[in-house]
Amino acid sequence: MTVDHLDQMKMVSRFTWTNWARGKVIKHDKHLWQGEHDGYKPVTHKRTVMALDGDRWLVVDHLNDAQSHHYSLQWLLNDFPYEQQENSIVLSPDSVKYKVQVGLLDGKSVFSVVRGDPNGTRGWRSQYYGDKEPAVSIRLEVDQPQACFWSYFGFEQDEIEVVEKMLKISSGNWNTKIDLDELKK
């Protein structure tokens, strides 16, 4: 996640950062973790991570300020073969196909996928210093005062739909509804 193309802290040398962000855990139980930090002042950033049935995950990011900002949600994924489908990708590392889908609750966003951009730093990972190998980068961007991003990690057959601030997730006999506004509190 970045706000206005900036990191949460200020880099002063290759390995030194200042203006350390302060975070706190708001809630932590068996299936839900929620926390916030002040690294994007004056923007507030709250993240919720939910463990769903069948090894599925939902991450919800609420960002809020009175003025408009450029918000960018990015996930860097392993370099597996993939297929892009609107605001999602399906990764195929083996016989199981995994879906990563992102969305924005309100507003119009721009979705993009990059693998190892030869002219930039996007779509690369480094397991150790001096190493560079391609990775799959998915990004969702928006310019507005508030943003509620959601990121779903599941399986190819899973269906995700947003209806009136509710995220409906279904797959075969399994389905759930999550009120994204309720997670702000």
C-alpha positions in Angstrom: 0.0 0.0 0.0 1.2 3.5 -0.7 -0.3 6.9 -0.4 0.7 9.7 -2.8 3.5 7.4 -4.1 5.3 7.6 -0.7 6.4 4.9 1.7 5.2 4.9 5.3 8.7 6.0 6.5 11.4 8.2 5.1 14.5 6.5 3.6 17.8 8.3 4.5 20.2 5.7 3.2 20.1 2.3 1.6 19.4 0.5 4.8 18.2 3.3 7.1 14.7 4.6 7.6 13.4 7.5 9.9 10.1 8.8 11.0 9.1 5.3 12.1 5.4 4.7 11.8 3.5 3.7 14.9 0.9 0.9 14.8 -1.4 -0.8 17.1 -3.4 -4.0 17.1 -7.1 -3.2 17.5 -8.5 -6.8 17.5 -7.0 -10.2 17.3 -8.9 -13.5 17.6 -8.9 -16.9 15.9 -10.2 -15.7 12.5 -9.6 -12.0 12.4 -6.8 -9.5 12.9 -7.3 -5.7 12.8 -4.7 -3.0 13.2 -3.9 0.6 12.2 -0.8 2.8 11.8 0.1 6.5 11.4 2.7 6.1 8.7 0.7 8.1 6.1 -0.2 11.1 8.2 -2.7 12.8 7.9 -4.3 9.7 6.3 -5.5 7.0 8.6 -4.9 3.4 7.5 -6.7 0.5 9.1 -6.2 -3.1 7.8 -8.4 -6.1 8.6 -7.2 -9.7 7.8 -9.9 -12.4 7.9 -9.4 -16.2 7.7 -12.3 -17.7 5.8 -13.4 -21.3 5.4 -11.4 -23.6 3.2 -8.0 -21.7 3.3 -9.5 -18.5 1.8 -8.4 -15.0 3.0 -9.9 -11.5 2.8 -7.8 -8.4 3.5 -9.7 -5.0 3.8 -7.9 -1.7 3.8 -9.7 1.5 4.9 -7.9 4.8 4.2 -9.4 8.1 5.2 -8.6 11.8 5.0 -10.5 15.0 4.3 -8.4 15.7 1.1 -8.0 13.6 -2.0 -4.9 11.3 -2.2 -3.5 8.8 -4.6 -4.0 5.4 -3.0 -2.3 2.4 -4.5 -2.8 -1.2 -3.3 -0.2 -3.7 -4.6 0.4 -7.4 -4.1 3.6 -9.0 -5.2 3.0 -12.7 -6.0 5.2 -15.6 -7.0 6.1 -15.9 -10.6 3.6 -18.5 -11.7 1.7 -18.7 -15.0 -1.4 -16.6 -14.7 -4.5 -15.4 -16.5 -5.9 -12.0 -16.0 -9.7 -11.6 -15.6 -10.9 -8.0 -15.1 -9.8 -7.1 -11.5 -8.4 -10.6 -10.7 -5.8 -13.1 -11.8 -5.8 -16.8 -11.6 -2.4 -18.3 -10.8 -1.6 -21.8 -12.0 1.5 -23.2 -10.1 0.2 -26.8 -10.3 -3.1 -28.6 -10.7 -4.8 -26.2 -8.3 -5.7 -22.8 -9.6 -5.7 -19.9 -7.2 -7.6 -16.6 -7.5 -6.4 -13.2 -6.3 -9.1 -10.6 -6.7 -9.0 -6.9 -5.6 -11.7 -4.3 -5.6 -12.7 -0.8 -4.4 -15.9 -0.4 -2.4 -16.7 3.1 -3.8 -15.3 5.0 -6.8 -13.5 4.2 -10.0 -10.1 2.5 -9.8 -7.5 1.4 -12.3 -6.3 -2.3 -12.2 -3.0 -3.4 -13.7 -0.8 -6.5 -13.8 2.9 -6.4 -14.4 5.5 -9.2 -14.5 9.2 -8.1 -14.3 9.0 -4.6 -15.9 12.3 -4.2 -17.8 12.1 -0.4 -17.5 11.3 -0.2 -13.8 11.2 -1.8 -10.4 7.7 -3.1 -10.5 7.2 -6.9 -10.9 10.5 -7.9 -9.4 11.5 -9.6 -6.1 14.7 -10.1 -4.3 15.2 -13.0 -1.9 18.6 -11.6 -0.8 20.8 -8.6 -1.5 21.9 -8.3 -5.1 19.4 -10.8 -6.4 16.6 -9.9 -8.8 14.0 -12.2 -10.3 10.6 -11.6 -11.9 7.4 -11.7 -9.9 3.7 -10.9 -10.6 2.6 -7.5 -9.4 -1.1 -6.7 -9.2 -2.1 -3.1 -8.4 -5.3 -1.2 -7.9 -5.1 2.7 -7.8 -7.6 5.5 -7.1 -7.5 9.2 -6.4 -10.1 10.3 -3.8 -10.3 11.3 0.0 -11.4 7.9 1.3 -10.9 4.4 0.0 -12.0 0.9 1.1 -9.9 -1.7 -0.8 -10.6 -5.4 -0.5 -8.3 -8.2 -1.5 -9.5 -11.8 -1.8 -7.2 -14.9 -1.9 -9.0 -18.1 -2.8 -9.6 -20.5 -5.7 -10.5 -20.2 -9.3 -14.2 -21.2 -9.0 -14.9 -18.7 -6.2 -17.3 -16.0 -7.1 -17.1 -12.5 -5.5 -19.7 -9.8 -5.8 -20.2 -6.4 -4.0 -23.8 -5.5 -3.3 -24.6 -2.5 -1.2 -21.4 -2.4 0.8 -21.6 -6.2 1.3 -19.0 -8.6 -0.1 -20.7 -11.9 -1.1 -18.3 -14.8 -1.6 -19.5 -18.2 -2.8 -18.0 -21.4 -4.1 -20.2 -24.5 -4.5 -22.0 -25.2 -1.3 -20.0 -22.6 0.7 -20.9 -18.9 0.8 -20.5 -15.9 3.2 -21.4 -12.2 3.3 -19.1 -9.6 4.9 -20.2 -6.0 5.7 -17.2 -3.9 4.6 -18.5 -0.8 6.4 -18.8 -2.8 9.6 -15.0 -3.5 9.5 -14.3 0.3 9.7 -15.5 0.4 13.3 
